[in-house]
Structures are given as C-alpha cells and as structure tokens.
Amino acid sequence: MGRLVILGIGSPYRGDDGVGLVVARSLRDKVPGDVVVLELGGEPAALIEAWGDADAVFLIDAVSSGAKPGSLHVIDATRTPLSRDLFRHSTHSFGVAEAVELARTLGKLPPALWIYGIEGKDFGTGLDLSPQVAEAAGKTADAVLDKIRELEPPPAR
C-alpha cells in the first residue's frame, strides 16, 4: 500500500480523551516495522504535517456523538466530510474535524484516511479511561490491525 501512518490523538489528562494515545501505544509493537506510529495532541498543522506523504492514515481519537460509551465510529474521511459535532470535546477549538476539512480544501488529504472514533464517556480531568472506553481501545487496535492486513499485498508465489 505504500507508507502507512497511525495517529493516536488526545490528551492523557482528560480521561477518555486519551484513548487515541492508548490505542497508538498498543499498536506500536504489533504493526510492521515500516508503519509510522505517532501520538499527537490534535493540533491541525501537526496532523496535516504528520500524514504529509503517507499513502494511508489511521487516525484514532475520542468522539462524543451521544452514542453508547465505547461505540466505535469508522469513517472513510476521503469519501465523507467529518462532522465537527463528533469532536466537540477536543482540547482545541480547532481540532481533528477542522484539520481534515482544511486539508481536503487545500488538496492535502492522503489517498486513504480512516478515522476510528471511540465514543467517550468522561472527558473530565484524570488519567484513567472509563471501563467501556478501555475495552473499546483493545477492540479498536484489533480493527486497525485487521485493516492493515487487508491492505498488505498477497505474498509472491
């Protein structure tokens, strides 16, 4: 598939907002060695720079849509505009949704960009994930690994 980048987004000090970071850390030793895994706070310029010349990007972040905590939303951001409402608990007023849409406008989206949004429950001050979100973190890591395997070319015969 080319250059793959995994971006875990969040703040480790705001409860469930840190789930993207947790997923990225769990994937670091499970993905092929040429996959880049980064942990970012969600600042738009840093996001756009991080996916720069990537062929495929997996962005993992906490979301808040009112769905059941721990629910996973998978969005193909190259096909579907992102709703700012999903990311309303971002630590920045200009965050993931705005970065993606700005990159779309500027022609700087990678060829493939999948958003894995994990529905948060508690975005208050604290270091721990809520139990539902902690469980979803593991399932999300597995889903990202499955998608990466789908993208790998079959072995030569």
Buried (B, 14 or more C-beta within 10 A) or exposed (E): EEBBBBBBBBBBEBBBBBBBBBBBBBBEEEBEEEBBBBBBBBBBEBBBEBBEEBBBBBBBBBBBBEBEBBBBBEBEBBEEEBBBEBBEBBBBEBBBBBBBBBBBEEEBBBEBBBBBBBBBBBBEEBEEBBEBBBEBBEEBBBBBBEBBEEEEEEEEE
